[in-house]
Amino acid sequence: MIPTRRSLLSRLKHWDDQKSWQDFYDIYSRLIYGAAIKTGLTEAEAEDVVQNTVIAVAKAIGDFKYEPEKCAFKTWLHTITKRQVANQYRKRQGKGRLHEPLPSDNGDDDDVKDIPDPASLALDETWERDWELNLMQAATERVKRRVSPAQFQIFEYHVLQDHTVGETARALGISSARVYLAKHRVSAQVRNEVAYLRTKYV
């Protein structure tokens, strides 16, 4: 079991907490990068969005108040990500960056008009779905580091790659019972990890 710790959001307020910032990057960088790519940015531009979003969060996290009934963290992060995507489009057009300060309160930002309408709409429509998918992927990666390589290989081939129990047993040269056991154990850990991340990291 992972020991209960303070919320990641609380720990991020300490700039020198490198472990917490690495956790943040590991969990959310893929989400931010994917959102940027879906708006039509290049891979290099999307990488810039990731880096600039992390910097923006670092600047604004001290003023962020976690009040999910008013504004969830994912909404706040979406606002900052969208702003950084707009910055990249402004850069393309030679306009420079958006004016500071970055959004640091719990209210949503004004519409960012420098993102092309279809791209902005795509980012808005997929954020919720991608947030949940990213949470599952982050949980799976964390569990992968804790279970044995053999056990995770079974889980990956059977569950993540969607092969049947029989196909998995034949491909890996193991019994069907071992496939069922690995699926049960790893799936349970992934579910627990998702619940943990949802309460401690979002």
GIPEKA-V714636 format. One record per residue. N is the residue number from 1. RES is the residue in three letters. OMEGA is omega in whole degrees, -180 to 180 (* if undefined). NEAR is the number of other ideal C-beta (glycine too) atoms within 8 Angstrom. Layout:
n=N res=RES omega=OMEGA near=NEAR
n=N res=RES omega=OMEGA near=NEAR
This chain:
n=1 res=MET omega=176 near=2
n=2 res=ILE omega=179 near=5
n=3 res=PRO omega=179 near=4
n=4 res=THR omega=179 near=4
n=5 res=ARG omega=178 near=5
n=6 res=ARG omega=178 near=6
n=7 res=SER omega=177 near=8
n=8 res=LEU omega=-178 near=12
n=9 res=LEU omega=178 near=10
n=10 res=SER omega=-177 near=8
n=11 res=ARG omega=-180 near=11
n=12 res=LEU omega=179 near=13
n=13 res=LYS omega=176 near=8
n=14 res=HIS omega=-174 near=7
n=15 res=TRP omega=-177 near=5
n=16 res=ASP omega=178 near=4
n=17 res=ASP omega=-174 near=9
n=18 res=GLN omega=-180 near=6
n=19 res=LYS omega=-179 near=6
n=20 res=SER omega=179 near=11
n=21 res=TRP omega=175 near=11
n=22 res=GLN omega=175 near=8
n=23 res=ASP omega=180 near=10
n=24 res=PHE omega=-178 near=12
n=25 res=TYR omega=-179 near=9
n=26 res=ASP omega=-176 near=9
n=27 res=ILE omega=-169 near=13
n=28 res=TYR omega=-176 near=10
n=29 res=SER omega=-180 near=10
n=30 res=ARG omega=178 near=9
n=31 res=LEU omega=-178 near=11
n=32 res=ILE omega=180 near=13
n=33 res=TYR omega=-180 near=12
n=34 res=GLY omega=179 near=10
n=35 res=ALA omega=-180 near=16
n=36 res=ALA omega=179 near=16
n=37 res=ILE omega=-177 near=9
n=38 res=LYS omega=177 near=10
n=39 res=THR omega=178 near=13
n=40 res=GLY omega=177 near=5
n=41 res=LEU omega=177 near=11
n=42 res=THR omega=179 near=5
n=43 res=GLU omega=180 near=6
n=44 res=ALA omega=178 near=6
n=45 res=GLU omega=179 near=10
n=46 res=ALA omega=176 near=12
n=47 res=GLU omega=177 near=9
n=48 res=ASP omega=179 near=10
n=49 res=VAL omega=179 near=18
n=50 res=VAL omega=-177 near=12
n=51 res=GLN omega=-178 near=8
n=52 res=ASN omega=177 near=10
n=53 res=THR omega=178 near=13
n=54 res=VAL omega=178 near=12
n=55 res=ILE omega=180 near=8
n=56 res=ALA omega=177 near=12
n=57 res=VAL omega=180 near=12
n=58 res=ALA omega=-180 near=10
n=59 res=LYS omega=-171 near=9
n=60 res=ALA omega=-172 near=13
n=61 res=ILE omega=-180 near=10
n=62 res=GLY omega=-179 near=6
n=63 res=ASP omega=-178 near=7
n=64 res=PHE omega=177 near=12
n=65 res=LYS omega=-177 near=5
n=66 res=TYR omega=179 near=8
n=67 res=GLU omega=-173 near=7
n=68 res=PRO omega=179 near=7
n=69 res=GLU omega=178 near=3
n=70 res=LYS omega=-178 near=5
n=71 res=CYS omega=179 near=9
n=72 res=ALA omega=179 near=7
n=73 res=PHE omega=-179 near=10
n=74 res=LYS omega=176 near=10
n=75 res=THR omega=179 near=9
n=76 res=TRP omega=179 near=12
n=77 res=LEU omega=177 near=12
n=78 res=HIS omega=179 near=12
n=79 res=THR omega=-179 near=11
n=80 res=ILE omega=178 near=15
n=81 res=THR omega=-179 near=14
n=82 res=LYS omega=179 near=14
n=83 res=ARG omega=179 near=14
n=84 res=GLN omega=173 near=14
n=85 res=VAL omega=178 near=17
n=86 res=ALA omega=177 near=13
n=87 res=ASN omega=180 near=13
n=88 res=GLN omega=177 near=13
n=89 res=TYR omega=175 near=12
n=90 res=ARG omega=179 near=12
n=91 res=LYS omega=177 near=10
n=92 res=ARG omega=-175 near=6
n=93 res=GLN omega=180 near=7
n=94 res=GLY omega=-178 near=5
n=95 res=LYS omega=-176 near=6
n=96 res=GLY omega=-176 near=5
n=97 res=ARG omega=172 near=6
n=98 res=LEU omega=-180 near=9
n=99 res=HIS omega=171 near=3
n=100 res=GLU omega=2 near=4
n=101 res=PRO omega=174 near=6
n=102 res=LEU omega=-179 near=9
n=103 res=PRO omega=-179 near=12
n=104 res=SER omega=178 near=9
n=105 res=ASP omega=-177 near=6
n=106 res=ASN omega=179 near=8
n=107 res=GLY omega=179 near=6
n=108 res=ASP omega=-179 near=6
n=109 res=ASP omega=174 near=10
n=110 res=ASP omega=177 near=3
n=111 res=ASP omega=-179 near=4
n=112 res=VAL omega=-168 near=12
n=113 res=LYS omega=-179 near=5
n=114 res=ASP omega=175 near=10
n=115 res=ILE omega=177 near=13
n=116 res=PRO omega=-174 near=8
n=117 res=ASP omega=-180 near=6
n=118 res=PRO omega=-180 near=6
n=119 res=ALA omega=179 near=12
n=120 res=SER omega=179 near=12
n=121 res=LEU omega=180 near=8
n=122 res=ALA omega=-180 near=10
n=123 res=LEU omega=-179 near=16
n=124 res=ASP omega=-174 near=9
n=125 res=GLU omega=-174 near=6
n=126 res=THR omega=-174 near=10
n=127 res=TRP omega=-178 near=11
n=128 res=GLU omega=180 near=7
n=129 res=ARG omega=-179 near=7
n=130 res=ASP omega=177 near=11
n=131 res=TRP omega=-179 near=10
n=132 res=GLU omega=178 near=8
n=133 res=LEU omega=180 near=8
n=134 res=ASN omega=179 near=13
n=135 res=LEU omega=179 near=13
n=136 res=MET omega=-180 near=10
n=137 res=GLN omega=179 near=9
n=138 res=ALA omega=179 near=12
n=139 res=ALA omega=-180 near=13
n=140 res=THR omega=179 near=11
n=141 res=GLU omega=-180 near=9
n=142 res=ARG omega=178 near=10
n=143 res=VAL omega=180 near=13
n=144 res=LYS omega=-179 near=8
n=145 res=ARG omega=-176 near=5
n=146 res=ARG omega=-178 near=6
n=147 res=VAL omega=-180 near=10
n=148 res=SER omega=178 near=5
n=149 res=PRO omega=-179 near=5
n=150 res=ALA omega=-179 near=6
n=151 res=GLN omega=-180 near=11
n=152 res=PHE omega=178 near=12
n=153 res=GLN omega=178 near=9
n=154 res=ILE omega=180 near=16
n=155 res=PHE omega=-178 near=14
n=156 res=GLU omega=-177 near=9
n=157 res=TYR omega=-176 near=11
n=158 res=HIS omega=-173 near=15
n=159 res=VAL omega=-175 near=9
n=160 res=LEU omega=179 near=8
n=161 res=GLN omega=171 near=7
n=162 res=ASP omega=171 near=5
n=163 res=HIS omega=179 near=8
n=164 res=THR omega=178 near=6
n=165 res=VAL omega=-180 near=9
n=166 res=GLY omega=179 near=7
n=167 res=GLU omega=-180 near=8
n=168 res=THR omega=-179 near=14
n=169 res=ALA omega=-179 near=13
n=170 res=ARG omega=-177 near=7
n=171 res=ALA omega=-176 near=8
n=172 res=LEU omega=178 near=10
n=173 res=GLY omega=-179 near=5
n=174 res=ILE omega=179 near=8
n=175 res=SER omega=177 near=6
n=176 res=SER omega=-180 near=8
n=177 res=ALA omega=179 near=6
n=178 res=ARG omega=177 near=10
n=179 res=VAL omega=180 near=15
n=180 res=TYR omega=-178 near=9
n=181 res=LEU omega=180 near=8
n=182 res=ALA omega=179 near=12
n=183 res=LYS omega=-178 near=12
n=184 res=HIS omega=-175 near=8
n=185 res=ARG omega=-177 near=10
n=186 res=VAL omega=179 near=15
n=187 res=SER omega=179 near=10
n=188 res=ALA omega=179 near=8
n=189 res=GLN omega=179 near=11
n=190 res=VAL omega=178 near=12
n=191 res=ARG omega=179 near=8
n=192 res=ASN omega=-179 near=8
n=193 res=GLU omega=177 near=13
n=194 res=VAL omega=179 near=11
n=195 res=ALA omega=179 near=8
n=196 res=TYR omega=180 near=11
n=197 res=LEU omega=-178 near=14
n=198 res=ARG omega=-178 near=9
n=199 res=THR omega=-173 near=7
n=200 res=LYS omega=-172 near=11
n=201 res=TYR omega=-179 near=10
n=202 res=VAL omega=* near=9
